[in-house]
Amino acid sequence: MDYLKHTVENIEAIQPDPKGRIKAKFDTLAIPRGSLGRLEDLATIYYSIRGNLSCGIKHKKIFTLAGDHGVVAEGVSSFPQQVTCQMVQNFIHEGAAINVLARHIGAKVIVVDCGVAAEITPSKGLKIKKLNHGTNNMASGPAMSGEDAVKSIETGIELIEDELRDGLDIVGLGDMGIANTTPSSAIFSILGNVPVSVATGRGTGLNDDELQKKISVIEKAIAINRPDPNDPIDVLAKVGGYEIGGIAGLCLGAARHRIPIVLDGFISTAGAIIACALEPKVVNYLIASHVSAERGHKHMLTFLGKEPLFNLNMRLGEGTGATLGIHLVEAGVKLLNEMATFQDAKVSDPYA
């Protein structure tokens, strides 16, 4: 708990372009002012967080955190639990969508076992940070202990600290866990103060009857556990997941070191909401890559005050949307650093 407290206490407030230096640099470039739209905004966000206009983006890392959920026993997913472990193996062997997209943008994928319900052989490309073999069934009691909830968050902070040694300029959030849209919906319903029916979507493709059952399971879990909406750690413990706590820790750890964080979809945003509940300053370190097809995600982003960069009807997770988002952030940064000025290009400056 002291580690978590120390991290939270050392997160600085961020203001966009506080001295106006980023805007001043854009204004010298040989383009109509503001003509690059949100790409300019992304460069502004990046450099406002980093606090150094001379740094670029070299070290791009996607953290794909995996964990299982006891609530799968309630029939809230179309896929069996063993798929979590199988997909972790696919990540390790670089055959998944996240691996393809990470190669496309030159990013490193860091796969982490936070609580998969199987023993996974240690191998290159995998970090074992297992707290348990999946959570307990939140429909019949707390998903985990309060102590484990804190440990899951601290795991994410540790991951940031580990990767800083080799360089870390921007973080992409990713997840893997069969049934993890169920705890994510519960977390948002509680911390966002929205009805479960608004927070809950079809996950892996549930039909209407299955969706209603999922909503009922979440409502039951909240009624049984009575998580405190003013205590995000209690919410995580009662209805959360180990990988979701880890994602919250990634957000806190990255913010502690002034590193921008690119959200993926529904599950990563649930983790970010926990982080923001623990320390509201974190919200200005977050960049929303996309709005997923999961029904509650757009409401989550509205709750955080974030406008997504794109909508491709994606709902895969893994960090796929975050990877594409990082690509756009890097584009904005390169435009600011590599375009010619009016003077360099010998173009008449209409603003002079």
Secondary structure, DSSP 8 states (H G I E B T S, - for coil): -HHHHHHHHT-----SSTTSHHHHHHHHBSS-TTTTTHHHHHHHHHHHHH--TT-----EEEEEEEE--GGGGGS--SS-THHHHHHHHHHHTT-SHHHHHHHHHT-EEEEEEEE-SS-----TTEEE--SSSS---TTTS-SS-HHHHHHHHHHHHHHHHHHHTT--SEEEEEEE-TTTHHHHHHHHHHHTT--HHHH---TTT--HHHHHHHHHHHHHHHHHH---TT-HHHHHHHH--HHHHHHHHHHHHHHHTT--EEE-SHHHHHHHHHHHHH-GGGGGGEEE-B--SSTTHHHHHHHHT---SB-------TTHHHHHHHHHHHHHHHHHHHS-BHHHHT---TT-
